Amino acid sequence: MAEVINGIRYLYAGFDNCGYSTIQAAIAAAVSGNRILIRGGRSYSVDITVKNGVSIYGGYNENGIQDFIAGPTVINGRITANA
């Protein structure tokens, strides 16, 4: 699932009720200028490759509120950026 807010396309990963089941699936669907929001409070054991121009933000709860303290997003793996 993706939605556009103020001209920016947002994709979601790891949420129970919407979006992509994996971070890499959201990245595959993203294009430059998109933002990916990742469900916090979980640990992801995965290697990911980020596309140029795609931003990734973590720490979001199921209601879409970002709170790094209550629900940090942890990625246990290698993160590679394609530039």
C-alpha positions as CSV (number, residue, x, y, z in Angstrom):
1,M,0.0,0.0,0.0
2,A,1.1,3.5,-0.7
3,E,-0.4,6.9,-0.2
4,V,0.4,10.4,-1.3
5,I,0.5,13.2,1.2
6,N,1.5,16.7,0.2
7,G,3.0,15.3,-3.0
8,I,5.1,12.7,-1.3
9,R,4.5,9.0,-1.8
10,Y,4.7,7.0,1.4
11,L,5.0,3.2,1.5
12,Y,4.7,1.0,4.6
13,A,6.6,-2.0,5.7
14,G,6.0,-4.4,8.6
15,F,2.6,-3.2,9.6
16,D,-0.1,-5.7,10.4
17,N,-2.9,-3.8,8.7
18,C,-1.4,-2.3,5.6
19,G,1.6,-2.1,3.3
20,Y,4.3,-4.5,2.4
21,S,5.2,-7.5,4.6
22,T,9.0,-7.0,4.1
23,I,11.2,-3.9,4.0
24,Q,12.8,-5.1,0.7
25,A,9.4,-5.4,-0.9
26,A,8.6,-1.8,-0.1
27,I,12.0,-0.8,-1.4
28,A,11.4,-2.7,-4.6
29,A,8.1,-0.8,-5.1
30,A,9.6,2.6,-4.3
31,V,11.0,5.2,-6.7
32,S,13.2,8.2,-6.1
33,G,11.5,10.7,-3.8
34,N,9.4,8.1,-2.0
35,R,9.5,7.6,1.8
36,I,9.2,4.2,3.5
37,L,7.9,4.0,7.0
38,I,8.8,0.9,9.0
39,R,6.9,-0.5,11.9
40,G,8.8,-0.1,15.2
41,G,8.9,-2.3,18.2
42,R,10.3,-5.1,16.0
43,S,13.6,-6.5,15.1
44,Y,14.2,-7.3,11.4
45,S,16.9,-9.9,10.6
46,V,17.4,-8.9,6.9
47,D,19.9,-7.5,4.5
48,I,18.5,-4.6,2.5
49,T,19.6,-2.6,-0.5
50,V,18.3,1.0,-0.6
51,K,17.6,2.7,-3.8
52,N,19.0,6.1,-4.6
53,G,16.6,8.9,-3.6
54,V,14.4,6.6,-1.4
55,S,14.2,7.5,2.3
56,I,13.6,5.0,5.1
57,Y,12.1,6.0,8.5
58,G,11.5,3.6,11.5
59,G,9.9,3.7,14.9
60,Y,6.3,3.9,13.8
61,N,3.5,2.3,15.7
62,E,0.4,0.7,14.1
63,N,-1.4,4.0,14.3
64,G,1.3,5.8,12.3
65,I,2.8,7.7,15.2
66,Q,6.6,7.8,15.4
67,D,8.1,7.0,18.8
68,F,11.7,5.8,18.9
69,I,11.7,5.3,22.6
70,A,8.6,3.1,22.9
71,G,9.0,1.3,19.6
72,P,12.5,1.4,18.0
73,T,13.0,-0.3,14.7
74,V,16.1,-2.6,14.7
75,I,17.6,-4.0,11.6
76,N,20.0,-6.8,12.2
77,G,21.7,-7.1,8.9
78,R,23.7,-5.4,6.2
79,I,22.3,-2.1,4.7
80,T,23.7,-1.3,1.2
81,A,22.9,1.9,-0.7
82,N,22.8,2.1,-4.4
83,A,23.9,5.5,-5.5
